[in-house]
Amino acid sequence: MNGVCVRWRGWIDLERLDGVGCIEFDEEAALREDAILREQMERYTQRLREYEDNKSRYRLDRPEQDEVRLHAAGPSSASMSMPRPYIRVYSNSCV
């Protein structure tokens, strides 16, 4: 049931630990969760775009700094790759 919006309906006799029930899909909660997830993804995508734009703008403003950094680091350090940024997305479930 992880990540699925459901509603349990039924009854339980607590003395005998017996009962009847069923699980129904909760469409309203699913629509709310979907809207929240879409908004969250939009925000992350926008932040990633802003980061990439700012990073490229900063590098375009300072090309001489890149040359100095490459020459000072030497050939062995220049060939090493930088780690790429990543974003983790967490989702809340209705269960």
C-alpha positions as CSV (number, residue, x, y, z in Angstrom):
1,M,0.0,0.0,0.0
2,N,3.0,2.3,0.0
3,G,2.3,5.4,-2.0
4,V,-1.4,4.6,-2.7
5,C,-4.2,6.7,-1.3
6,V,-6.7,4.3,0.2
7,R,-9.5,4.3,2.8
8,W,-10.3,1.3,5.0
9,R,-14.0,0.6,5.6
10,G,-15.4,-2.0,7.9
11,W,-15.8,-3.1,11.5
12,I,-13.7,-5.1,14.0
13,D,-14.9,-6.9,17.1
14,L,-12.1,-6.2,19.6
15,E,-13.1,-9.0,21.9
16,R,-13.0,-11.8,19.3
17,L,-10.5,-10.0,17.0
18,D,-12.9,-10.7,14.1
19,G,-14.4,-8.4,11.5
20,V,-15.0,-7.5,8.0
21,G,-13.5,-4.7,5.9
22,C,-12.3,-3.6,2.6
23,I,-9.8,-1.1,1.2
24,E,-11.2,1.5,-1.3
25,F,-9.2,3.9,-3.5
26,D,-9.5,7.5,-2.2
27,E,-9.6,9.6,-5.3
28,E,-9.8,13.0,-3.6
29,A,-6.7,12.3,-1.5
30,A,-4.9,10.9,-4.6
31,L,-5.7,14.1,-6.5
32,R,-4.4,16.3,-3.7
33,E,-1.2,14.2,-3.4
34,D,-0.7,14.4,-7.2
35,A,-1.0,18.1,-7.2
36,I,1.5,18.4,-4.3
37,L,3.9,16.2,-6.1
38,R,3.6,18.2,-9.3
39,E,4.2,21.5,-7.5
40,Q,7.2,20.0,-5.7
41,M,8.7,18.8,-9.0
42,E,8.1,22.2,-10.6
43,R,9.9,23.9,-7.7
44,Y,12.9,21.6,-8.0
45,T,13.0,21.9,-11.8
46,Q,12.9,25.7,-11.5
47,R,15.7,25.7,-8.8
48,L,17.8,23.5,-11.0
49,R,17.3,25.8,-14.0
50,E,18.2,28.9,-11.9
51,Y,21.3,27.1,-10.6
52,E,22.4,26.2,-14.1
53,D,21.8,29.7,-15.4
54,N,23.7,31.3,-12.5
55,K,26.6,28.9,-12.9
56,S,26.9,29.5,-16.6
57,R,26.5,33.3,-16.1
58,Y,29.2,33.3,-13.5
59,R,31.6,31.4,-15.7
60,L,30.9,33.7,-18.7
61,D,31.6,36.7,-16.5
62,R,35.0,35.2,-15.4
63,P,36.7,33.4,-18.3
64,E,40.2,34.7,-17.2
65,Q,39.7,33.1,-13.8
66,D,39.1,29.7,-15.4
67,E,42.4,29.9,-17.3
68,V,44.3,30.9,-14.2
69,R,42.7,28.0,-12.3
70,L,43.6,25.5,-15.0
71,H,47.2,26.6,-15.4
72,A,47.8,26.7,-11.7
73,A,46.3,23.3,-11.1
74,G,48.5,21.5,-13.6
75,P,47.6,18.8,-16.1
76,S,46.9,16.1,-13.5
77,S,44.3,18.1,-11.6
78,A,42.7,19.6,-14.7
79,S,41.7,16.2,-16.0
80,M,39.8,15.3,-12.8
81,S,36.1,15.7,-13.2
82,M,34.0,17.7,-10.7
83,P,31.1,15.9,-9.0
84,R,27.7,16.9,-10.5
85,P,25.0,18.3,-8.2
86,Y,21.9,16.2,-7.6
87,I,18.5,16.6,-6.1
88,R,16.6,14.1,-4.0
89,V,12.9,14.0,-4.2
90,Y,10.9,12.7,-1.3
91,S,7.2,11.8,-1.6
92,N,4.6,11.6,1.1
93,S,2.1,8.8,0.9
94,C,-1.5,8.8,2.1
95,V,-1.4,5.5,3.8
